[in-house]
Amino acid sequence: MADAWTAVHIANRSPTVFLHDGKMVEILESRHGEPRIVPIERIRFREHLSRAAAWIKATRRGLVYVSPPKDVLRAMFAAPDPKLPILGFVIIDLD
């Protein structure tokens, strides 16, 4: 789990995953182009994890790349790392 969070933090240097009210969130655009804070969906976070680290499983035929395990994903969602950047609010520039 620690290695997974380390990979997330390295991949999140230009932050896209934040903490807001104790939950993992991201900033998405509304239909009208306005930024909004939304809880990150599990499937989107799994994609983020897939890009952040190489997930490998040993098989009889050798090593194969796999998706992040669901139990790791579940645990990361249950206890987000408090070292994620904190997002309090989004300022919209109306100029």
Sequence and secondary structure as in RCSB ss.txt:
>XXXX:A:sequence
MADAWTAVHIANRSPTVFLHDGKMVEILESRHGEPRIVPIERIRFREHLSRAAAWIKATRRGLVYVSPPKDVLRA
MFAAPDPKLPILGFVIIDLD
>XXXX:A:secstr
 HHHHHHHHHHTSS   EEETTEEEEEEE TTS EEEEE  HHHHHHHHHHHS  EEEETTEEEE    HHHHHH
HHHS  TTS B         
